[in-house]
Structures are given as C-alpha cells and as structure tokens.
Amino acid sequence: MATATAQTTNTPAQRELERRMLRQMLSIRRFEEKAAEAYALGKIGGFCHLYIGQEAVAVGSLAALRDDDYVISSYREHGQALARGVPANAIMAELFGKATGCSKGKGGSMHLFDVGRRFMGGHGIVGGHIPLAAGLGFAIRYKDGDQLCICYFGEAAVNIGAFHETLNMASVYKLPVIFVCENNRYGMGTAFERVAAVTDVVEHACS
C-alpha cells in the first residue's frame, strides 16, 4: 500500500520565515499578557478582548498578504493589528486612551485603526464589520484592483443575519474577500453550543 510523504523545505529563507513568524507570535502573546495586567489594575477602560491562544491564525494568514491588501476585524483584533505591522507602542497607547494611540485615543481596545497599513479597524458590534469587508471587495473591483480583503470574526458572528447575507453576496459577485472564522467556542462568556442549533461552524458557511 502506497503512502504519501509530505514535502518539506528546509532552506535558509524558509527557516528565517519560520523564525520571524515565531517571534511575531511570541510578541503578540507578551503584548496581551501586559495588556491583561494593565486591565486588571484598572488602567485600561472599557472592554479588553485578548487574543491569547489565537496568535498563529493572524501571523500565518497575514504573512501571505501584500502591503496593499486590506484587513478588517472584530473587537478581538490586537493580534491582527500587531501581525499587520501596527507598532506595539501605538496599540498600547490606544488601549490607555492616549492621543499617541493608533486611533488617537478615541477608539480603545475594540477600535484599532491604521489606514496607512490598510488595517481597516476592529469593530465593536458582533458581525457588524462583515458587510464592510464586502464593501472593500466591491471597492477593489470597481477600481480594477488585484488586491484582496481578509475579514476576521469569531464563531458568535455566524448567527448574525449579516453574516449569511454577506457571504451569499460575496459568492454571487465573486468578491476578493477571504472570510476567516476564529472559533474560540465562546461569544463573550456564552458557549456557542448554547446559542446555535447547528454547532458545526463550517455548516453555517455552506448554507
């Protein structure tokens, strides 16, 4: 019986890429640990949704993008902003509500923006940014661009009507949007199984 062998590369460039991605993941983890400490001390106002345990998703997916591609996310976006190249100092300043923050201290943890890096924000409404990703896809198409948009959201967003409407529209019009669902099994503190009749998240996309 024949068996398939996975092809691996071990070139210097590949090893350097792997080291760089590992450093990014570790940097995100350390950033979030410090943010958690500051939040526990009451130094960060509002909510503070951490990206601990999901670092590889942002680092791996964003490594494949070009600088002129677009990124849009939910309110759990610290890791994606860091992986996109938004300076850690600017993000932490934003968490502290300082004018030196990436959103001038007006957005806080859930609304990080860096238009220069095509990071089109974290958004506080569950699933509310998913239609915006389609809008970015339409904008790319209208301008005859060859960029793409990557849209991150949690599994809680698949219960939102706009999720289904947007994925249908993106499919019909073949929009250049990649939808990435990060399933951490909880929307805030509510287990996904308690609020979804269909608990296999993939089935929501298929429908």
N, C-alpha and C positions, 0 to 999 in steps of 0.2 A: 504494500500500500504506500503510495507516494505521499510525502509530506511537504508542505510549503515552508520555506525558510524565509524569515523576514530579512529584507535587505537593510543593512545599516551602513551609515557613513561615519568615518572617524577622521575626517580631515581637520587640519588646524582651524579652518574657518567655521566648521561645524562645532568644534569644541568651544571656540570663542563665543559663538552664538548661544550655546547652552550655558556657559558661564555667565554671560550677560543676562540671560533670562532668569537664571537662578538668583543673581544679585538683585534684579528687579523684584522678584517675588519676596525675597528676604527684606528688602527695603519697604515694601508695602506692609508686610507683617509688622515690622518695627514701628512704622508710622502709626498704624492702627492701634498698637499697644500703647503708644504715648497718647494718642487721642483718647483712648479709653481711660487712662489715668487722669487726664485733664477733665474729662466729662464727669468722672466720679468725684472730683474735687469741686465741681460746680463752675469751672472756668469756661465751659462751652455751653452756650444757651441753646434752647430748643432741643430737637432730637439729634441723635448722633448714631447713624446706622453703620456698623463696622463691616468690613469686607474680609475679615479673618476667615481663613479656610477656603476662600474662593480666588486666591491670588493667581493661580495658574490659568484660570479662564481668561482674565484680562490680558495677562502677559503673553500668553500663547496666541490669542486671536489678534491682538493689536500688532504683534510683531509682523504679521502678514500684510498690514495695511501700508499705503503710501501716505506721505505727509499731507496730500491734498484730499484724502478721503475724509469722510465725516463720521463722527462718533456722537451718539446720544444715549442717555442712560436714565435710570430711575434715581431714587434718592439714595441708593447704596452705591455711590459712584466714586468714593475716594480712590479705590484701587485702580479703576479705569483711568481716572484723571492722571494719576501718577504714572501708569504704564504708557499713557499718551505723551508724557513728557512735561506735563504741567509741574512747575517747580514745587517741591515739598514745602518750602517756606511760604509760598503764596497760598497753598491749600491750608496749611495750619493757621496762617494769619486769617484766612476766611472763616475757619472754624471758631476763632476767637473774636470774630466780628470787627476786625481791623481794616482800615482803609487800604492797607497794603495787600489785602487778600485778592485772590483772582477774580472775585466778583465785587470788589471794592467794599467788602464787609457787609454787603446788603443781602447776600444770599444764604450764608451759613452753610452748614454741613450738607444740606439737601439740594443746594442750587449752585454747584461749582460750574463756572463757565470759563472757557478760553477760546475765543473765536479765532485767534491767530493760529491756534493748533487744530482748528476745526473740531474742537470739543464743544458740542452744542448743548451742554448742560446736563446736570442732574435735574430731575423734575419730581416734585413732591406728591403729585396725585398719582395713585396706583394706576398704571397703564395709560395715563394721560399723554405720555410722550410718544406712544407707539404710532398714532396718526401723524405726528410731526416727522417721524422717520420717513413715512411715505411721502410727505411734503418735500423733504430733502431729496428723495428719489426722483420725484417729479421735476424738481428744480434742476437736477443734474441732466435729466432727459431733455428738458426744454432748452438747455444751453449746449446740447450735443456734447456733453462731457463724458469722460470714461472713468470717472471716479465711482465710488460706492459709498454707502452709508451702512454702518453697523449699529444695531439697536439692541441694547441690553435691557432685560427686565426679569423680574422674579416670577416664580410659578403662580403667585397670587393674581398676577395680571391676566392670566389666561381666562379667568372668569369674567373679565370686563368685556362688555359688548364691543368696544372699540378695537379690542384685540382681533376678534373674528372679522370684523368689517375691514380692518386694515390689511390683514393677511390675504383676504379674498381680493381686495383691490390690487395689492402688490403682485399677486399671482396673475390676475387678469391683464394688467398692464406691463407685466414683466419688469417691475421696477428694480433698480440696482441696490437693493436693501437686503442685508443679512440680519435676520432676527435671531438673537441669542437668548434663550431662556435659561437662567441660572436657578436651578431648583435646589433651594436650601431647606425645603419642606415646611417652612413657616412664613406666613404673612404677618409681620409684627410678632405676636405671640400665639397666633392661631395655626394649628396644624392643618395642612392642605386637605387631609382626609376628612376633616370636619365640615368643609365648605364646598367640596366638589363631588358630584355624583360619579364623574369619571376621573379616577385618581391617576391614571397614566397620562402625564402631561403631553406626551407625543400625540396621543389621540386627539387632543384639542387642536393641534396644528393640522392634523389630517382632515378634521371636519371642516 
